[in-house]
Amino acid sequence: MAKTNDETLDAFSELREEDVKKQIEAGKEWPSGKYGRSRIRTSYISDQEAITPRRNSALNDAKGRWIAFLDPGDIWEPTKLERQIGFMEKHGYAFSYTQYGIIDRNSHDRGFVIGGKEKVTYRDMLNCCWPAYLTVMYDAEKVGRLQLRALKRNNDYALWLMASEKTDCYLLQENLAKLRTRWGLLGKFLLTNGIKWRYEVYRIEYRKNPVVACLMTIRNMYYGVVKWMKYVKRP
């Protein structure tokens, strides 16, 4: 993972350095070293059990208005934050996601572009996890500092459900991120929509009884197939 971690950090550092260049061109100055790798704080986890408390800690520590997410190995385009914040400010949105592409473990583009519904309500989000983790951004001043209970998987889906209870989520129809996967797109799709993990979101996070949680999981799987068929552009 060292290679993909470095690539992710390099992409993020370049993104922030572009912001610095724009500010300098506009006649503004920022303190030396404010951006780039020196400003990136990293933390490491040994297993999946530690994901929830680590993410909660990061969400609590975040000082900015705009909250975005990036896993090791995945990549943002250099203009991702700028384009997404501009989109949200222009329309007054507090919660959004973007299209994204798929790359393999050697950074080769697989040719897929995944999108989704232009407007995702809370009911839509219950039906299907429309946003990918690396594409989401929300306004913490409007949505708040979200926190999770102990889930082994699908922490991101639980977060989006919390956010969508407060505001709708809107799609920026631009491909601004790359998800890295070693299983191929279909394998990744099936894994992230796994029956067990979806069930746990409804059963543990939303405390539904087993029968209701099962029915909600079946519905979620159905809409996951709809998403695959309707909103994935194939090479």
MOLINNOR-V13903 format. One record per residue. N is the residue number from 1. PHI is phi in whole degrees, -180 to 180 (none if undefined). OMEGA is omega in degrees with one decimal (NA if undefined). Layout:
BEGIN
N_PHI_OMEGA + N_PHI_OMEGA
END
This chain:
BEGIN
1_none_-176.0 + 2_-59_-178.6 + 3_-62_-177.6 + 4_-70_175.5 + 5_-62_178.5 + 6_-62_-179.3 + 7_-64_178.3 + 8_-64_-179.5 + 9_-65_178.0 + 10_-62_179.6 + 11_-62_-179.9 + 12_-69_178.4 + 13_-61_179.1 + 14_-64_178.4 + 15_-60_-177.6 + 16_-69_177.8 + 17_-64_174.8 + 18_-62_177.4 + 19_-62_179.1 + 20_-62_-179.6 + 21_-59_180.0 + 22_-66_179.3 + 23_-67_178.9 + 24_-65_178.6 + 25_-62_179.2 + 26_-86_177.9 + 27_86_-179.8 + 28_-109_179.6 + 29_-129_175.6 + 30_-122_-179.5 + 31_-57_179.6 + 32_-60_177.4 + 33_82_-178.7 + 34_-70_-179.6 + 35_-120_-177.2 + 36_91_-174.0 + 37_-64_-177.7 + 38_-64_-178.2 + 39_-97_-178.8 + 40_-87_176.5 + 41_-102_-179.3 + 42_-115_173.2 + 43_-138_-172.9 + 44_-122_177.9 + 45_-123_-177.1 + 46_-95_-179.5 + 47_-159_-176.5 + 48_-65_-178.1 + 49_-61_-174.5 + 50_-91_-174.9 + 51_-64_-174.3 + 52_-61_179.1 + 53_-62_179.5 + 54_-68_178.9 + 55_-68_177.2 + 56_-62_178.1 + 57_-64_179.3 + 58_-64_179.1 + 59_-65_177.6 + 60_-69_-176.9 + 61_-77_-177.0 + 62_-62_-176.8 + 63_-102_-174.1 + 64_-81_178.1 + 65_-76_-173.2 + 66_-99_-179.4 + 67_-109_178.2 + 68_-134_-170.4 + 69_-133_178.5 + 70_-151_178.2 + 71_-85_176.3 + 72_-56_178.4 + 73_95_177.2 + 74_-81_-171.3 + 75_-135_169.3 + 76_-97_167.5 + 77_-68_-177.3 + 78_-56_-178.1 + 79_-97_-172.0 + 80_-57_-176.9 + 81_-65_179.7 + 82_-60_-177.8 + 83_-67_-176.1 + 84_-73_176.8 + 85_-64_178.3 + 86_-60_178.0 + 87_-60_-177.7 + 88_-71_178.9 + 89_-68_-179.2 + 90_-61_-174.7 + 91_-104_-179.8 + 92_73_-179.3 + 93_-87_177.9 + 94_-111_-173.7 + 95_-153_-177.4 + 96_-150_173.8 + 97_-146_-177.1 + 98_-124_168.4 + 99_-72_177.4 + 100_-151_178.6 + 101_-109_-179.2 + 102_-119_172.9 + 103_-125_177.5 + 104_-89_-174.8 + 105_-66_176.9 + 106_-101_177.1 + 107_72_176.0 + 108_-83_-179.3 + 109_-69_-179.6 + 110_-85_175.6 + 111_89_178.7 + 112_-92_171.5 + 113_-130_-176.6 + 114_-108_178.0 + 115_-119_-179.4 + 116_171_179.2 + 117_-70_180.0 + 118_-68_177.3 + 119_-131_-178.1 + 120_-116_176.7 + 121_-86_177.6 + 122_-61_178.4 + 123_-63_176.7 + 124_-60_-178.3 + 125_-69_174.8 + 126_-64_-179.5 + 127_-70_-172.9 + 128_-160_173.2 + 129_-82_-175.3 + 130_-71_-177.0 + 131_-83_167.9 + 132_-88_-174.1 + 133_-52_-174.1 + 134_-75_-176.9 + 135_-102_-170.1 + 136_-82_168.4 + 137_-145_173.5 + 138_-139_-178.7 + 139_-91_-176.3 + 140_-66_178.7 + 141_-69_-179.2 + 142_-102_-176.7 + 143_-89_-179.4 + 144_97_177.9 + 145_-92_-174.7 + 146_-77_178.1 + 147_-135_-174.5 + 148_-116_166.6 + 149_-87_-169.9 + 150_-78_172.2 + 151_-114_177.9 + 152_-77_-178.4 + 153_-140_174.7 + 154_60_174.6 + 155_-58_-178.7 + 156_-65_179.4 + 157_-60_177.3 + 158_-62_177.2 + 159_-64_-178.4 + 160_-65_176.9 + 161_-64_177.3 + 162_-62_-178.4 + 163_-66_-176.1 + 164_-74_171.7 + 165_-69_-176.8 + 166_-101_-177.4 + 167_-160_176.9 + 168_-73_178.7 + 169_-109_-174.7 + 170_-121_-178.5 + 171_-91_166.8 + 172_-89_-172.5 + 173_-83_175.1 + 174_-139_179.0 + 175_-84_-170.5 + 176_-120_-178.9 + 177_-153_179.8 + 178_-131_176.7 + 179_-94_-179.7 + 180_-93_178.4 + 181_-144_177.9 + 182_-101_-176.3 + 183_-96_-171.8 + 184_88_-173.1 + 185_-62_-177.2 + 186_-64_179.1 + 187_-63_178.1 + 188_-64_179.5 + 189_-60_-178.6 + 190_-67_-179.7 + 191_-66_-176.3 + 192_-71_176.2 + 193_-108_-177.5 + 194_-59_-176.0 + 195_-59_-175.6 + 196_-61_-174.8 + 197_-72_176.4 + 198_-65_178.9 + 199_-58_-178.4 + 200_-64_176.7 + 201_-60_-178.0 + 202_-72_-175.5 + 203_-79_-174.9 + 204_-92_-175.5 + 205_-70_-177.2 + 206_-103_170.4 + 207_55_174.8 + 208_-80_177.2 + 209_-71_-173.3 + 210_-55_-178.6 + 211_-66_179.3 + 212_-63_179.4 + 213_-62_177.8 + 214_-65_179.8 + 215_-64_179.0 + 216_-66_178.3 + 217_-67_177.5 + 218_-61_178.3 + 219_-62_179.8 + 220_-63_178.9 + 221_-65_178.4 + 222_-61_-179.1 + 223_-69_173.5 + 224_-64_176.4 + 225_-67_176.9 + 226_-60_178.1 + 227_-60_179.9 + 228_-59_-175.3 + 229_-77_-170.6 + 230_-100_-169.0 + 231_-118_176.8 + 232_-108_175.4 + 233_-88_-176.3 + 234_-100_-179.3 + 235_-70_NA
END
